[in-house]
């Protein structure tokens, strides 16, 4: 039984279930970096492994140094969300499993709006990270959230900068993606497709950066604001497959490429 369930049961005895459920918030659990195993209680404060669900706990990484990459383990696991704090002084790397969903993220998403360091999801291309509920990923100025593993975008995902979101592998899933600000960097030495899954892509600002001749394969594109596209020398980025809706006259600034 997780902590959220215990709270609901206790509230039922006093007849305030509806009020409690409406006010319930996820707990924040801090990574201590005593070892590398996500499933070891001594690696967390308070000394308890985050509950394996999408609503109860948020994992926060806020240390000045990290001696160990975080290993979620081979089995699938869920968390309400991730935070990289302002005191974090080194790259945070989270290695997940390769079974079905890897590490699934709930509606708290990823908070890096005050991050002092970067975050890497995955230590290998086969490791899975799943968007398990509608959510937002936010990244601070000068910081980068890199998806080195494989993203499974099964729900709506909003990306908010002004930092950078780097995708190194093809993503699956038909969840809609919205870029409100910041940079989406498609970062792979191989020219391929579907880095952002196949769902609708809405652009409300920001920049797309292509490091190779890469293609997005979303089922529709809504350009609701001006934005920029940059590409490496002699490379091109393509918005393919889906119809493009401008909504109004748009200024798309391009640089690089060939």
C-alpha positions, 0 to 999 in steps of 0.5 A: 500500500503506498502513502497516497492510498494510506492518506485516502483510507485515513480520510475515509474514516473522517468523511473527507475523502473528496476534499483530500483527493482534490488537494493531494500532491506528490511527495518530493524524495531527494536522491542522496547518491549513496549508491547507484540503485534506484530501488535502494532506500538508503539512496533516498531522503527520506529513506524510502524508495519512491512509490512505483506509480505515476502519482505519489512521488517526485524524484529530486536531484539537487546535489553538487556532485554525483559519483554514480549514474542512477540505475533504475534497473531492468524492470519497468518502473514509474514515478510522478516526475523528476526535478533537477534543482538549482544546487545540482552541480553535475550532469544527472544520468538516469539509466532505465530498463529495456522491457516494456516502458522503462521509466514512466513519467507521470503528470509532474513531468520534468522540472528543470526551470531552475536547474544548475546542471543537465539531465540525460535520460538513458545511458544507452540507446535501447533504454526506454522512457515513457510519457505516461500522462500528459505533462510538461518538460521545462528547462532552464537557460543554458541547460540541456535535457538529453534523451539518449534512450528511446522516448515513448511519447504516449501522451501529450508533451509540452516542451518549455525552454528557454533551454534545450531538448536534445533527442538522440534516437527515434521516438515512438507514440502518437502523443501530441507535442507542443514547443512553446520556447527553447530549442529542440535539437535532433542530435544523431550522426545518422540520417533517420526519421520519427525523432518526435514520434508520430503525433501532432506537433504544435510550434508556439515559438523556439528553434529546431536544430538538426545536426544531420539530414533528419526528418520529423514524421508527425501526423500534422504540424501547426505553426502558431508562432514565428520560429527558427530552424538551424542545421549543420553545414550541408544538412537539412531538416524536414517536416514530413508526412503530416499537413502543415497549418500556419494559422497566419503569416509566419516568419520562419528564420533558417540558417546553416544547412545546404 
